[in-house]
Amino acid sequence: MSDDQYTTWEDDLCLGSVAPSTELADFVLYPDNGMDRMDLHPGKVNIVYFMCKFEKGAYLCNEEMSCLHEEMGNDVQVVALSTDPDRGTVEKFLERSKKGEITDLNTGKPYRLEMPVAWDEGKKTFGMYRALCGGNLTTYHAFVVDREGKIAWHQQFAQTCPPSKTNFVDQVKKIVKGEPVASAGPKPKKENAGEDDEDAECDDMALF
């Protein structure tokens, strides 16, 4: 896979689209989050963050998104939607995260998940966002929704490409301030575009 898979192009299909609601997702209850449904917060910038327990190498993304949630909580609502196959998996993962038991294999540093977390049953919400992206979408992936309820930015993450390796946080700050986001230009045209689509589909199926 090329580095282009982590680049957000200015002509990406989803940009400018009305963001689908998160109210279908089943938010997992824990002591400091007594709710089972949550929608996009009106008046705030919202980040809809798709993640899953399956991709262990990407747990650093959870930690970095937790930091963003804590540092920018006055202006930004971050919600994590798990695409794991059942609610129990999400509950156990969240419980272990709260206890500091999800750690880096090399350093032992705990990775947190300090934001509202939901199970996206049947990947219903994921499917709506995926449709806006032309049918290609994999986790870990975050969508930034502006105060008008439209997708202003999105970013794919991975073990080798957590938020800190991208301009994601800078883009969020620009959106909070109402400033134009930085642009990478339109997506370059490729002769073998069909091969890229096939790769993306295979990556998504790897979640099962």
Phi, psi and omega in degrees: 000143183268167177295340181300335182293342179259005181265133174263120183266151184292341179256018176303140188301325188282338186296130182089352179282151174293128184286132175298149178294158174255009188290344178282339182289145184264098183288133184281130182278134169210166196311323184258020180210075187274071180210158175236353175222142179208135179249176176300137185279116178294137179090351177245161166280132182247142173241119176259112191246109179271127182217175176199152178294330187305318186270081185298325183296341184263011182299336176302328178300322179299317180297315182291324176289329175297318178298317179297318179300319181287319186282332186240020185301336180291332184246342189230132171256123177251128174235135179257128178245117182273133177262016178296159190289340180211159184293324181301321178300317180294316180300313181294319180296317180293320179298317179293324178296319180295333180271359180077023184266354175266107189232161174290133184295333183267318186259341184078002180292132180287142175253124184267167172221070189263076177195166174301131184237134181231155170264123180269082185304128180067011182052041182295312180290318176306318181296323179293318177291323179298320179298322179293338180267013179079017177096357181245114179200134177229158171271155357280140186205139180233140176245132178258121183252124183283180185292347176269001178083018180248149180288115183260341181196155171211158185207131172272141178239166178198177178305318181270000182218067175285174180308323182292346178266004179234183176263023187302309183297319177299321179293320178299316180298321178296318181294321176300320181279354182079020181267155175296142177282158175292145184243140174263005181084181179287157180293130178297142179281138180237143180291326184254047183300330181298328179293322179296319179298321180295320179298317182298320180295320179296322180297320183292321180293340180293349179290341185265000000 
